């Protein structure tokens, strides 16, 4: 499993538009086979500071999504709403490595119709 943490600073007055675009990004993520979940957080002391946390079963899943044309098109619209380039961090649980084969097998077994 990997966690992807993306920080963005919203331009004042663009909050609603940004939130809508972030929802569109998440909806698109949900169609990716290794995407597990995500959430968008807003700093309670600075409402222009947004943090998106996404969970992926495999690093390769995130990497593929990162380069996806659909994501790139949505990010073009997001860029008009934010102050600077986003800051992206990718994390894995300590001691678990970056592989995801076992997790992929686990999820496949949960949804198997056999």
Backbone torsions as a table, in degrees:
resi	resn	phi	psi	omega
1	UNK	NA	141.7	172.6
2	UNK	-128.3	148.8	174.5
3	UNK	-113.0	131.3	177.0
4	UNK	-110.7	124.0	-178.5
5	UNK	-115.7	120.2	-178.2
6	UNK	-121.1	123.2	179.2
7	UNK	-106.0	136.2	178.0
8	UNK	-136.2	148.2	175.6
9	UNK	-112.3	113.7	-175.9
10	UNK	-78.7	141.7	171.9
11	UNK	-69.3	139.8	177.7
12	UNK	-55.7	135.4	179.9
13	UNK	88.4	-7.6	-178.3
14	UNK	-104.2	8.3	-173.8
15	UNK	-58.1	-48.3	-177.6
16	UNK	-64.2	-42.4	179.0
17	UNK	-63.7	-45.2	179.0
18	UNK	-60.9	-45.7	-179.5
19	UNK	-60.0	-39.8	176.9
20	UNK	-63.8	-42.2	179.0
21	UNK	-67.7	-36.9	177.3
22	UNK	-65.7	-35.0	174.7
23	UNK	-65.6	-39.8	177.5
24	UNK	-63.1	-41.3	177.4
25	UNK	-61.4	-43.9	-179.7
26	UNK	-64.8	-42.0	178.8
27	UNK	-59.4	-39.6	177.9
28	UNK	-68.4	-39.2	176.6
29	UNK	-57.8	-38.4	-175.4
30	UNK	-61.8	-17.9	177.4
31	UNK	-86.7	-4.3	179.6
32	UNK	-85.4	133.0	-172.5
33	UNK	-64.5	-24.9	-177.1
34	UNK	-104.1	7.5	177.5
35	UNK	-80.7	134.0	-178.6
36	UNK	-106.2	-54.4	-176.5
37	UNK	-165.3	171.0	176.9
38	UNK	-163.1	161.4	175.2
39	UNK	-150.3	153.3	177.0
40	UNK	-112.7	128.2	-179.1
41	UNK	-115.8	145.3	176.3
42	UNK	-120.6	130.5	179.6
43	UNK	-61.6	123.2	-177.2
44	UNK	-68.8	-20.3	179.1
45	UNK	-98.6	-11.7	179.3
46	UNK	-147.3	90.8	-174.1
47	UNK	-68.3	1.1	173.6
48	UNK	-93.9	-4.6	-177.6
49	UNK	-99.5	111.7	-178.8
50	UNK	-110.2	139.9	175.7
51	UNK	-129.3	126.6	175.9
52	UNK	-109.4	130.2	177.8
53	UNK	-118.4	119.8	178.2
54	UNK	-117.5	144.4	178.4
55	UNK	-115.4	131.4	-178.6
56	UNK	-127.9	144.8	178.7
57	UNK	-72.3	-26.7	-176.2
58	UNK	-138.3	143.1	174.5
59	UNK	-58.8	-38.2	-179.0
60	UNK	-63.1	-31.7	176.9
61	UNK	-63.7	-46.5	176.8
62	UNK	-61.8	-45.1	-177.6
63	UNK	-61.5	-39.8	177.2
64	UNK	-65.0	-43.3	179.1
65	UNK	-64.7	-38.0	-179.3
66	UNK	-57.7	-33.3	-177.9
67	UNK	-96.2	-5.0	-175.5
68	UNK	-60.4	136.7	-179.4
69	UNK	-60.3	-41.6	179.8
70	UNK	-59.8	-43.7	178.3
71	UNK	-63.2	-43.2	-178.9
72	UNK	-60.2	-39.7	179.5
73	UNK	-65.8	-42.1	177.5
74	UNK	-66.4	-38.3	-179.7
75	UNK	-66.0	-29.0	175.7
76	UNK	-61.3	-41.0	178.0
77	UNK	-71.1	-38.5	178.0
78	UNK	-61.2	-39.4	-176.3
79	UNK	-59.6	-27.2	177.8
80	UNK	-72.3	-16.2	-176.6
81	UNK	-100.4	-8.4	-173.3
82	UNK	-116.6	156.1	-176.7
83	UNK	-72.9	-50.3	-173.6
84	UNK	-129.9	177.3	173.3
85	UNK	-62.8	144.3	177.5
86	UNK	-66.6	155.5	174.4
87	UNK	-104.4	124.7	-175.4
88	UNK	-118.1	130.1	174.2
89	UNK	-125.7	140.4	177.3
90	UNK	-121.0	126.1	-175.5
91	UNK	-123.1	148.7	169.4
92	UNK	-126.3	152.6	178.0
93	UNK	-63.2	135.2	179.8
94	UNK	-57.7	133.5	177.7
95	UNK	83.8	-6.6	-177.3
96	UNK	-101.0	-9.7	-179.3
97	UNK	69.1	-176.0	-176.6
98	UNK	-105.1	-0.9	-179.0
99	UNK	-68.1	164.0	179.5
100	UNK	-142.1	6.5	-174.9
101	UNK	-57.1	-47.1	-178.7
102	UNK	-62.5	-40.9	-179.9
103	UNK	-67.6	-40.1	177.1
104	UNK	-59.3	-43.8	178.4
105	UNK	-62.2	-40.3	179.7
106	UNK	-61.0	-49.6	-179.0
107	UNK	-65.2	-38.6	178.3
108	UNK	-61.7	-40.8	-179.9
109	UNK	-66.3	-30.3	179.7
110	UNK	-70.5	-31.6	-176.2
111	UNK	-104.3	0.7	-179.1
112	UNK	-61.3	140.0	-180.0
113	UNK	-103.0	5.6	179.5
114	UNK	-67.4	NA	NA
